[in-house]
Amino acid sequence: MTISLSSPDIGELELLYVNSALRSRSLSLGPWLQRFEDRIAEYTGAHYAVAVNSGTSALHLCVRAMGIGPGDEVITTGFSFVASVNCLLYEGAHPVFVDIDLDTFNIDPDKIREFLAEDCTRSRDGRVIHRATSRTVKAILPVHVFGLPCDMDAIAAIAKEYGLGILEDACEAFGTRLSARYAGTFGDAGVFAFYPNKQITTAEGGVVVTDDARIAEECRSMRNQGRDADGQWLRHVRLGFNYRLSELHCALGAAQLDRADELLAMRRGVAAQYNIQLRAESHIHLPVSIPAVTKSWFAYVIQLRNGPGSAFRDRIRERLRQQGVPSQVYFPTIYSEPYFEPYLETLPRKLPHTERAAETCMALPFSSVLTEGEVRTVCTELSNALDGEVHGEQAVAAAPGA
Ligand SMILES: *Cc1c(COP(=O)(O)O)cnc(C)c1O
């Protein structure tokens, strides 16, 4: 049996709902879309939900609906999946990266404050201007990395003080709660994604959640070629896209939502097994927990302690690979990706924690269908790999002439 890095959890209910959608012959903009959106809103407590064909599309529509455009800057993290930055680049806006907290891997509110206080001024009409670029800073785009929520109270306070918008990338945090409130519902708009490795899946898909009727309406229109709410098929009131989510995808999502509590509990159970079996390992940091937070687990990501650089992590990954255990680098920094080179002028500051996280983090196999035996195998192989590497390094260091 090969162990998968991630896996969707598809049961009879999913087959039943998708079958029913197919047989209905209403394959787009039908009752399953309505049901899926209603259930998302109900589950998260958001007023409005607008389902689209990917998390990336959802982010893109939010950026446009929030009026973030050419020459604007948005404060965000470089330790994320590329989509959280690409949604800005699509619109000619610029990411400003500030550093992360090395325990949570999330954007550090103190670093946001530092950037605003030291690098920005206020224009006479109250806008925040980044001095080095003369551009307007419009918003903060926090990403709840691996399902652990950012410090949204602190971020909301900063946004309020400086008059900035908040777009929450909660693509990895469906079901995460901070006190009683769901991640994704703290900002002007929030986004969830439903790719097959996420907590719940629609195969491909995403959703915008917001309490703002105007943002919801604009996103709804833009996903459907800029059509108006009146339903006229060949009247387009704004530039739109085809970001629609089909009835089959919505039916799949509706089944996953019916099972959401079960799926999240199973993921929590797998994470708990990892926590127990790995707690005695001295060369890794396990995921942290935060008081008052109910984390919905997207991935199980550990941080290797040895360094500097990524060599130790990479050798551990290679040893695991040789034993048939897959792992992933979550994440390389976005700004080090080849495509980002033309945008590098926007890199303002040193980001030591972001760099460190990218060098030392790795995701272990994780899903709701991972068995106890598989978790045990991963942990045993990881222990062996760590033992082998650590003793190997000591042997090299102790060797004469080394
Ligand atoms: C998955 C993900 C997205 C969106 O991904 P899609 O594949 O477009 O659905 C965006 N941001 C983050 C941080 C993600 O993990």
The ligand as an SDF file (V2000), in Angstrom:
LIG
                    3D

 15 15  0  0  0  0  0  0  0  0999 V2000
   -5.6350   26.1910   -1.9510 C   0  0  0  0  0  0  0  0  0  0  0  0
   -5.2930   27.5980   -1.7190 C   0  0  0  0  0  0  0  0  0  0  0  0
   -5.8050   28.6370   -2.5240 C   0  0  0  0  0  0  0  0  0  0  0  0
   -6.7370   28.4400   -3.7030 C   0  0  0  0  0  0  0  0  0  0  0  0
   -6.4790   27.3600   -4.4670 O   0  0  0  0  0  0  0  0  0  0  0  0
   -7.3370   26.8730   -5.7250 P   0  0  0  0  0  0  0  0  0  0  0  0
   -6.5270   25.7400   -6.2080 O   0  0  0  0  0  0  0  0  0  0  0  0
   -7.4080   27.9930   -6.6920 O   0  0  0  0  0  0  0  0  0  0  0  0
   -8.6950   26.4830   -5.2630 O   0  0  0  0  0  0  0  0  0  0  0  0
   -5.4670   29.9330   -2.1930 C   0  0  0  0  0  0  0  0  0  0  0  0
   -4.6670   30.2230   -1.1590 N   0  0  0  0  0  0  0  0  0  0  0  0
   -4.1540   29.2570   -0.3640 C   0  0  0  0  0  0  0  0  0  0  0  0
   -3.3020   29.6490    0.7870 C   0  0  0  0  0  0  0  0  0  0  0  0
   -4.4280   27.9080   -0.6340 C   0  0  0  0  0  0  0  0  0  0  0  0
   -3.9020   26.9520    0.1430 O   0  0  0  0  0  0  0  0  0  0  0  0
  1  2  1  0
  2  3  1  0
  2 14  2  0
  3  4  1  0
  3 10  2  0
  4  5  1  0
  5  6  1  0
  6  7  2  0
  6  8  1  0
  6  9  1  0
 10 11  1  0
 11 12  2  0
 12 13  1  0
 12 14  1  0
 14 15  1  0
M  END
$$$$
